[in-house]
Amino acid sequence: MRGSPDDDQADFRSGLDLHLDLTGDRGVGRSLETALREAVRRGRLTAGTRLPGTRSLAADLGLSRGTVVQAYTQLIAGGWLTGVRGSGTRVAEVLPESGTSEAADHGPPELRGTALGDLRPGRPDVSTFPRADWVAGVRRVMSAMESEQMGYPDPAGMPALRSAVAEYVSRTRGVWASPGSTVITAGFTQALALLARTFRGLGTRRAATENPGFAVHRELLAAAGVDPVPLPVDTAGSDPARLPDGAGFALLTPAHQHPWGVVLAPGRRSAFIDWARRNDAYVIEDDYDGEFRYDQQPVGAMQALAPDRVIYAGSTSKTLAPGARLGWLVVPAPLRGPLLQTVRETGSTPPVIDQLVLADLLSRGSYDRHVRRARLAYRRRRHELAERLAVVIDTPLTGVAAGLHTLLPVASEAAERELVATAERTGLLLQGLHTADYWYPMAEERPAALLIGYATPPQHAWRQALDMLVSLLSGPSGTSR
């Protein structure tokens, strides 16, 4: 055993720690062996993970080294671990039959097998993330930043990024913004959570959200103690005539409503602002897909009509990648103090270096160039999708030519669910209005549709995903001619 499971000097340099529960009445040797096996079986220790050396693990657990050596030896013999001289002891790449991780048998269907195509909505092609620009930005930032900037940051965000964002949204979306009115967040979801908590602290008890709309937004409001109330959406966008009494704010996606894909009509924009002024209320404008309009210039942000009543929200989740976790709010003056107090209470400021890198990309024009490239690529995909589907189905796609998804209406909720399930069995991931819980739980008519996310696949997988969709819709469970 000496040499194969143990390289204590290397282990000291790597500083490996391992949590194991040795409680039980089976003896310390058997307890250690069982605890290690369970950690592997349950997926806490994944294939290839290097384990601590026998000497250091024995010291950590208060055991004799011989006990640890014996446990390692038994597990190597059983195929759970491998021991190679000079490489230490690692979790085996191929486990015994009984060692299949429970994680492989649970969780979302897409995690239980390999998907051949992914056309779920709301996801950009993350393979196009501008890695070279980002890495170059990191180098520039780390070379130029002062040590003091690595201290506790301003809760509103780094001044350089607030300035860059204010200039960007003013130039590209027509927003009335300044560095002082801009607050940096970790994406829109976190921004909404902060706003909900802030509004609740100011006495708001109810808020209107679009129906259909994101279920997670309703959940965030409810978690903060704000009761979400449905706001119906039709072909002209959210209907201000259906605003509930007592709502402190309305959450809207005016540029490209998700999921319907419609633009909020000019008259309705004015009506929402009139409502907010009459009722001392606010509109939260989630500028969802605001950068991506393919048939004409994007409609400007609603915030420009009433900077005192509209909170503008944007993020990099669709332009760069959801994992970038960077976004921004442009906040009316009366809300800035309470919002920043919420940020302080939650300690939720995004990392300083990421903020400075994004500021660098914005100031150099790299961000704009990336968005233009993405806009062109997604426009081509949407056009190709429409052309291919027109050959096999009579039902036209709905929604304006914008964003990262389009809708394909289907006959019923049952037909929608059957299409999604059939697609999954063939390796194609799809999403419907009902399979993603867009609707409030109420007994009113709820149309059915597939939401086709044409931006999601990487470029090399786009055609295959499109072919699979066409084949599905041409088959017996599809909506072919």
C-alpha positions as CSV (number, residue, x, y, z in Angstrom):
1,M,0.0,0.0,0.0
2,R,2.9,2.4,0.7
3,G,3.5,4.6,-2.3
4,S,0.3,3.9,-4.2
5,P,-2.2,5.6,-1.9
6,D,0.2,8.0,-0.2
7,D,2.2,10.9,-1.2
8,D,2.1,13.0,1.9
9,Q,4.5,15.7,0.8
10,A,2.4,16.4,-2.3
11,D,-0.7,16.3,-0.2
12,F,0.7,18.9,2.2
13,R,1.3,21.2,-0.7
14,S,-2.2,20.7,-2.2
15,G,-3.9,21.2,1.2
16,L,-6.6,18.6,0.7
17,D,-9.5,18.5,3.2
18,L,-12.2,15.8,3.4
19,H,-15.4,15.7,5.4
20,L,-16.4,12.2,6.6
21,D,-19.0,11.1,9.1
22,L,-17.5,8.2,11.2
23,T,-20.4,7.8,13.6
24,G,-21.8,4.3,14.2
25,D,-20.9,1.1,16.0
26,R,-19.0,-0.7,13.2
27,G,-15.5,0.1,14.4
28,V,-13.4,3.0,13.1
29,G,-11.9,1.0,10.3
30,R,-15.2,-0.2,8.9
31,S,-16.8,3.2,9.6
32,L,-14.1,5.0,7.6
33,E,-14.4,2.5,4.7
34,T,-18.2,2.9,4.7
35,A,-18.1,6.7,4.9
36,L,-15.7,6.8,1.9
37,R,-17.8,4.4,-0.1
38,E,-21.0,6.4,0.6
39,A,-19.3,9.7,-0.4
40,V,-18.4,8.1,-3.7
41,R,-21.7,6.4,-4.2
42,R,-23.7,9.6,-3.5
43,G,-21.6,11.7,-5.8
44,R,-19.9,13.9,-3.1
45,L,-16.6,12.5,-4.3
46,T,-16.6,12.4,-8.1
47,A,-14.6,10.3,-10.5
48,G,-11.0,11.3,-10.5
49,T,-11.1,13.2,-7.2
50,R,-7.8,12.9,-5.4
51,L,-8.0,11.8,-1.7
52,P,-5.8,13.0,1.1
53,G,-2.7,11.0,1.9
54,T,-2.9,8.4,4.6
55,R,-0.8,10.2,7.1
56,S,-2.7,13.5,6.8
57,L,-6.1,11.9,6.8
58,A,-5.2,9.9,9.9
59,A,-4.1,13.0,11.6
60,D,-7.3,14.9,10.6
61,L,-9.6,12.1,11.9
62,G,-7.6,11.1,14.9
63,L,-7.0,7.6,13.7
64,S,-3.9,5.4,13.3
65,R,-2.3,5.6,9.9
66,G,-2.7,1.8,9.6
67,T,-6.5,2.1,9.9
68,V,-6.5,4.6,6.9
69,V,-4.2,2.4,4.9
70,Q,-6.4,-0.6,5.5
71,A,-9.6,1.3,4.4
72,Y,-7.9,2.6,1.3
73,T,-6.6,-0.9,0.4
74,Q,-10.1,-2.4,0.8
75,L,-11.7,0.2,-1.4
76,I,-9.0,-0.1,-4.1
77,A,-9.6,-3.9,-4.1
78,G,-13.3,-3.3,-4.5
79,G,-12.9,-1.0,-7.4
80,W,-14.0,2.2,-5.6
81,L,-10.5,3.8,-5.6
82,T,-7.3,3.6,-7.6
83,G,-3.8,3.9,-6.3
84,V,-0.8,4.8,-8.5
85,R,2.6,5.5,-7.2
86,G,3.4,9.2,-7.6
87,S,-0.3,10.1,-8.2
88,G,-1.8,9.3,-4.9
89,T,-5.2,7.7,-4.3
90,R,-8.2,8.8,-6.5
91,V,-11.8,7.9,-6.9
92,A,-12.1,5.3,-9.7
93,E,-13.4,6.6,-13.1
94,V,-15.6,3.5,-13.5
95,L,-17.4,2.5,-10.3
96,P,-18.7,-0.9,-9.3
97,E,-22.3,-1.7,-10.3
98,S,-23.7,-0.7,-6.8
99,G,-21.7,2.5,-6.9
100,T,-23.8,4.4,-9.4
101,S,-24.2,7.9,-8.1
102,E,-27.7,8.8,-6.9
103,A,-27.3,12.1,-8.7
104,A,-27.5,10.3,-12.0
105,D,-31.0,9.0,-11.2
106,H,-32.6,12.2,-10.1
107,G,-32.8,15.8,-11.2
108,P,-34.0,17.3,-14.5
109,P,-34.3,14.9,-17.4
110,E,-31.7,16.8,-19.4
111,L,-29.1,15.9,-16.6
112,R,-30.0,12.2,-16.8
113,G,-28.7,11.7,-20.3
114,T,-27.0,13.4,-23.1
115,A,-29.2,15.8,-25.1
116,L,-28.6,15.9,-28.8
117,G,-30.3,19.2,-29.3
118,D,-31.4,22.1,-27.0
119,L,-34.0,24.6,-28.2
120,R,-35.2,25.9,-24.8
121,P,-35.8,29.6,-24.6
122,G,-34.1,32.4,-22.7
123,R,-30.6,31.1,-23.3
124,P,-27.9,32.7,-25.5
125,D,-25.3,30.8,-27.4
126,V,-22.8,30.8,-24.5
127,S,-20.1,29.3,-26.7
128,T,-19.7,32.8,-28.3
129,F,-18.8,34.4,-25.0
130,P,-15.9,36.8,-25.9
131,R,-13.3,35.0,-24.0
132,A,-10.3,36.7,-25.6
133,D,-11.7,40.1,-24.9
134,W,-12.6,39.1,-21.3
135,V,-9.1,37.7,-20.6
136,A,-7.5,40.8,-22.1
137,G,-9.7,42.9,-19.9
138,V,-8.7,41.0,-16.8
139,R,-5.0,41.6,-17.6
140,R,-5.6,45.3,-18.1
141,V,-7.7,45.7,-15.0
142,M,-5.3,43.7,-12.8
143,S,-2.3,45.8,-14.1
144,A,-4.0,49.1,-13.5
145,M,-6.2,48.7,-10.5
146,E,-5.1,50.2,-7.1
147,S,-4.9,48.0,-4.1
148,E,-7.6,50.0,-2.3
149,Q,-10.1,48.9,-5.0
150,M,-9.9,45.4,-3.6
151,G,-11.5,46.5,-0.3
152,Y,-15.2,46.5,0.5
153,P,-16.9,48.0,-2.6
154,D,-19.4,50.7,-2.9
155,P,-22.9,49.1,-2.5
156,A,-24.0,50.9,-5.7
157,G,-21.1,49.3,-7.7
158,M,-17.8,50.4,-8.9
159,P,-17.8,54.0,-10.2
160,A,-16.1,53.0,-13.5
161,L,-18.8,50.5,-14.3
162,R,-21.7,52.8,-13.2
163,S,-20.3,55.4,-15.6
164,A,-19.9,53.0,-18.4
165,V,-23.4,51.5,-18.0
166,A,-25.0,54.9,-17.8
167,E,-23.3,55.9,-21.0
168,Y,-24.2,52.6,-22.7
169,V,-27.9,52.5,-21.8
170,S,-28.4,56.2,-22.6
171,R,-26.8,55.7,-26.0
172,T,-28.3,52.4,-27.0
173,R,-31.7,52.3,-25.2
174,G,-32.5,56.0,-24.8
175,V,-32.5,55.7,-21.0
176,W,-32.1,58.8,-18.8
177,A,-29.2,57.6,-16.7
178,S,-26.3,59.0,-14.7
179,P,-23.6,57.2,-12.7
180,G,-25.4,58.4,-9.5
181,S,-28.7,56.8,-10.6
182,T,-27.1,53.5,-11.6
183,V,-26.8,50.5,-9.3
184,I,-24.8,47.4,-10.3
185,T,-26.4,44.0,-9.6
186,A,-25.7,40.3,-10.1
187,G,-28.2,40.0,-12.9
188,F,-31.9,40.8,-13.1
189,T,-33.1,38.0,-10.7
190,Q,-31.0,39.4,-7.9
191,A,-32.0,42.9,-8.8
192,L,-35.7,42.0,-8.5
193,A,-35.1,40.3,-5.2
194,L,-33.5,43.5,-3.9
195,L,-36.3,45.6,-5.2
196,A,-39.0,43.4,-3.8
197,R,-37.4,43.5,-0.3
198,T,-37.0,47.3,-0.6
199,F,-40.6,47.9,-1.6
200,R,-41.8,45.6,1.2
201,G,-39.8,47.7,3.6
202,L,-41.5,50.8,2.2
203,G,-45.0,49.3,2.9
204,T,-45.8,47.7,-0.5
205,R,-48.1,44.6,-0.1
206,R,-49.2,43.9,-3.7
207,A,-47.5,44.0,-7.1
208,A,-48.7,43.2,-10.7
209,T,-46.8,40.8,-12.8
210,E,-47.5,39.6,-16.3
211,N,-49.6,36.6,-17.0
212,P,-48.2,34.6,-18.6
213,G,-44.7,35.4,-17.3
214,F,-41.8,34.1,-15.3
215,A,-42.9,32.0,-12.3
216,V,-39.6,32.7,-10.6
217,H,-40.5,36.4,-10.5
218,R,-43.7,35.6,-8.7
219,E,-41.8,33.4,-6.3
220,L,-39.3,36.1,-5.5
221,L,-42.0,38.7,-4.8
222,A,-43.8,36.2,-2.5
223,A,-40.6,35.4,-0.7
224,A,-40.1,39.1,0.1
225,G,-43.7,39.4,1.4
226,V,-45.2,41.1,-1.7
227,D,-48.3,39.4,-3.0
228,P,-48.0,38.9,-6.8
229,V,-51.3,39.6,-8.7
230,P,-51.8,38.6,-12.4
231,L,-51.7,41.2,-15.2
232,P,-53.1,39.8,-18.4
233,V,-51.1,40.1,-21.7
234,D,-52.5,40.2,-25.2
235,T,-51.2,41.2,-28.6
236,A,-50.6,44.8,-27.5
237,G,-48.7,43.7,-24.4
238,S,-49.7,44.0,-20.7
239,D,-53.1,45.5,-20.2
240,P,-53.1,48.5,-17.9
241,A,-56.9,48.4,-17.6
242,R,-56.5,45.2,-15.6
243,L,-54.1,46.6,-13.0
244,P,-55.1,45.5,-9.5
245,D,-56.1,47.8,-6.7
246,G,-53.4,48.6,-4.2
247,A,-50.4,47.5,-6.3
248,G,-47.2,49.3,-5.4
249,F,-45.5,48.5,-8.7
250,A,-46.0,46.6,-11.9
251,L,-43.3,44.4,-13.4
252,L,-43.2,44.6,-17.2
253,T,-41.1,43.4,-20.2
254,P,-42.1,46.1,-22.7
255,A,-39.4,45.5,-25.4
256,H,-40.2,41.8,-26.0
257,Q,-42.7,40.3,-23.6
258,H,-41.7,37.0,-22.3
259,P,-43.1,34.6,-23.3
260,W,-45.6,36.0,-25.8
261,G,-42.9,38.0,-27.7
262,V,-45.0,41.1,-28.2
263,V,-44.1,44.8,-27.8
264,L,-45.9,47.0,-25.3
265,A,-48.1,49.4,-27.4
266,P,-47.3,53.1,-27.1
267,G,-50.7,53.9,-25.7
268,R,-50.4,51.3,-23.0
269,R,-46.9,52.6,-22.0
270,S,-48.5,56.0,-21.4
271,A,-51.4,54.4,-19.4
272,F,-49.0,52.6,-17.1
273,I,-47.1,55.8,-16.4
274,D,-50.3,57.7,-15.7
275,W,-51.3,54.9,-13.3
276,A,-48.0,55.1,-11.5
277,R,-48.2,58.9,-11.1
278,R,-51.8,58.8,-9.9
279,N,-51.2,56.1,-7.4
280,D,-47.6,57.0,-6.2
281,A,-46.5,53.7,-7.7
282,Y,-43.7,52.5,-9.9
283,V,-43.0,50.4,-13.0
284,I,-40.1,48.0,-13.1
285,E,-39.0,47.8,-16.7
286,D,-37.2,44.5,-17.3
287,D,-35.6,45.4,-20.7
288,Y,-35.7,41.8,-21.7
289,D,-34.2,41.2,-25.1
290,G,-33.9,44.9,-25.6
291,E,-30.7,44.7,-27.7
292,F,-32.2,42.1,-30.1
293,R,-34.6,43.4,-32.7
294,Y,-34.2,42.0,-36.2
295,D,-36.8,43.6,-38.4
296,Q,-36.4,47.3,-37.4
297,Q,-34.7,49.5,-34.8
298,P,-35.5,48.4,-31.3
299,V,-38.2,50.3,-29.5
300,G,-36.6,52.7,-26.9
301,A,-36.8,52.1,-23.2
302,M,-40.0,53.0,-21.5
303,Q,-38.0,54.7,-18.7
304,A,-37.3,57.7,-20.9
305,L,-41.0,58.6,-20.7
306,A,-40.9,58.9,-16.9
307,P,-37.5,58.6,-15.2
308,D,-39.2,59.5,-11.9
309,R,-41.6,56.5,-12.0
310,V,-39.8,53.8,-14.0
311,I,-37.0,51.6,-12.6
312,Y,-35.0,50.4,-15.6
313,A,-33.3,47.0,-15.4
314,G,-30.8,45.4,-17.8
315,S,-28.2,42.6,-17.6
316,T,-25.6,40.7,-19.5
317,S,-27.4,37.4,-19.2
318,K,-28.5,37.4,-22.9
319,T,-25.8,39.4,-24.4
320,L,-22.8,37.7,-22.8
321,A,-23.9,34.7,-20.7
322,P,-26.1,34.0,-17.7
323,G,-23.0,32.9,-15.8
324,A,-21.5,36.4,-16.0
325,R,-24.0,37.4,-13.3
326,L,-23.8,41.2,-14.0
327,G,-26.7,43.6,-14.4
328,W,-27.8,47.1,-13.5
329,L,-30.7,49.2,-12.3
330,V,-31.4,52.9,-13.1
331,V,-33.3,54.0,-10.0
332,P,-35.5,57.1,-9.3
333,A,-34.0,59.3,-6.6
334,P,-36.6,58.5,-3.8
335,L,-35.7,54.7,-4.0
336,R,-31.9,54.9,-4.2
337,G,-31.3,55.2,-0.4
338,P,-33.7,52.4,0.6
339,L,-32.4,50.2,-2.2
340,L,-28.7,50.7,-1.2
341,Q,-29.6,50.0,2.4
342,T,-31.0,46.6,1.2
343,V,-27.8,45.9,-0.7
344,R,-25.8,46.6,2.5
345,E,-28.0,44.4,4.5
346,T,-27.7,41.5,2.1
347,G,-24.0,42.0,1.2
348,S,-24.9,41.4,-2.4
349,T,-22.4,43.5,-4.4
350,P,-21.0,41.7,-7.5
351,P,-17.2,40.9,-7.5
352,V,-15.0,44.0,-8.1
353,I,-12.8,42.5,-10.8
354,D,-15.8,41.4,-12.9
355,Q,-17.3,44.8,-12.6
356,L,-14.1,46.5,-13.7
357,V,-13.6,44.1,-16.7
358,L,-17.1,44.8,-17.9
359,A,-16.4,48.5,-17.6
360,D,-13.3,48.0,-19.7
361,L,-15.2,46.1,-22.4
362,L,-17.9,48.8,-22.5
363,S,-15.5,51.7,-22.7
364,R,-13.5,50.1,-25.5
365,G,-16.5,49.2,-27.6
366,S,-15.8,45.4,-27.3
367,Y,-19.2,44.8,-25.7
368,D,-21.0,46.7,-28.6
369,R,-19.1,44.7,-31.2
370,H,-20.0,41.4,-29.5
371,V,-23.7,42.4,-29.3
372,R,-23.8,43.2,-33.0
373,R,-22.2,39.9,-33.9
374,A,-24.7,38.1,-31.8
375,R,-27.6,40.0,-33.2
376,L,-26.6,39.1,-36.8
377,A,-26.2,35.4,-35.9
378,Y,-29.6,35.2,-34.1
379,R,-31.3,37.0,-36.9
380,R,-30.0,34.4,-39.4
381,R,-31.1,31.6,-37.2
382,R,-34.6,33.0,-36.8
383,H,-35.0,33.4,-40.5
384,E,-33.8,29.9,-41.2
385,L,-36.2,28.5,-38.5
386,A,-39.1,30.2,-40.1
387,E,-38.2,29.0,-43.5
388,R,-37.8,25.4,-42.5
389,L,-41.0,25.2,-40.4
390,A,-43.1,26.9,-43.2
391,V,-42.5,23.7,-45.2
392,V,-44.0,21.3,-42.7
393,I,-46.6,23.2,-40.7
394,D,-49.5,25.5,-41.4
395,T,-49.4,27.3,-38.0
396,P,-47.3,30.5,-38.3
397,L,-44.8,31.5,-35.6
398,T,-46.0,34.3,-33.4
399,G,-44.3,37.3,-31.7
400,V,-42.2,40.1,-33.3
401,A,-38.8,39.3,-34.9
402,A,-36.8,39.9,-31.7
403,G,-35.2,38.2,-28.8
404,L,-33.9,34.7,-28.5
405,H,-37.1,32.7,-28.9
406,T,-40.3,32.5,-30.9
407,L,-43.7,30.9,-30.2
408,L,-45.3,28.0,-32.1
409,P,-49.0,27.8,-31.1
410,V,-50.4,24.2,-30.6
411,A,-53.9,22.9,-30.2
412,S,-54.0,22.2,-26.5
413,E,-52.1,21.8,-23.3
414,A,-52.1,18.0,-23.8
415,A,-50.7,18.4,-27.3
416,E,-48.0,20.7,-26.0
417,R,-47.0,18.3,-23.3
418,E,-46.9,15.4,-25.7
419,L,-44.6,17.3,-28.1
420,V,-42.2,18.2,-25.3
421,A,-42.2,14.6,-24.0
422,T,-41.7,13.1,-27.5
423,A,-38.9,15.5,-28.2
424,E,-37.2,14.6,-24.9
425,R,-37.3,10.9,-25.8
426,T,-35.4,11.6,-29.0
427,G,-32.8,13.8,-27.3
428,L,-34.3,17.2,-28.1
429,L,-35.0,19.6,-25.2
430,L,-38.1,21.8,-25.7
431,Q,-40.2,23.9,-23.5
432,G,-43.9,24.9,-23.6
433,L,-46.1,27.6,-22.0
434,H,-47.5,24.9,-19.6
435,T,-44.4,22.8,-19.0
436,A,-42.6,25.8,-17.6
437,D,-45.4,27.2,-15.4
438,Y,-45.7,30.5,-17.0
439,W,-49.4,30.8,-16.0
440,Y,-50.8,31.9,-12.7
441,P,-52.7,28.9,-11.2
442,M,-56.3,30.0,-12.1
443,A,-59.2,28.5,-13.9
444,E,-59.2,30.6,-17.1
445,E,-58.4,29.8,-20.7
446,R,-54.7,29.3,-21.1
447,P,-53.5,28.9,-24.7
448,A,-50.7,26.4,-25.4
449,A,-47.5,26.9,-27.4
450,L,-44.0,25.7,-27.8
451,L,-41.3,28.3,-27.0
452,I,-38.5,27.7,-29.5
453,G,-35.2,29.1,-28.3
454,Y,-33.2,29.4,-31.5
455,A,-30.2,31.1,-29.8
456,T,-29.5,28.2,-27.4
457,P,-27.4,25.7,-29.4
458,P,-23.8,26.4,-30.2
459,Q,-23.2,27.0,-33.9
460,H,-22.0,23.5,-34.6
461,A,-25.2,22.0,-33.1
462,W,-27.7,24.4,-34.5
463,R,-28.6,22.6,-37.7
464,Q,-28.9,19.2,-36.0
465,A,-31.3,20.7,-33.4
466,L,-33.3,22.3,-36.2
467,D,-33.5,19.1,-38.2
468,M,-34.7,17.3,-35.1
469,L,-37.5,19.9,-34.5
470,V,-38.6,19.6,-38.2
471,S,-38.7,15.9,-37.9
472,L,-40.8,16.1,-34.7
473,L,-43.3,18.4,-36.2
474,S,-43.6,16.3,-39.3
475,G,-44.3,13.2,-37.4
476,P,-47.6,11.7,-36.0
477,S,-47.4,13.7,-32.8
478,G,-46.5,17.0,-34.5
479,T,-48.5,19.7,-36.2
480,S,-47.7,18.8,-39.8
481,R,-49.8,19.8,-42.8
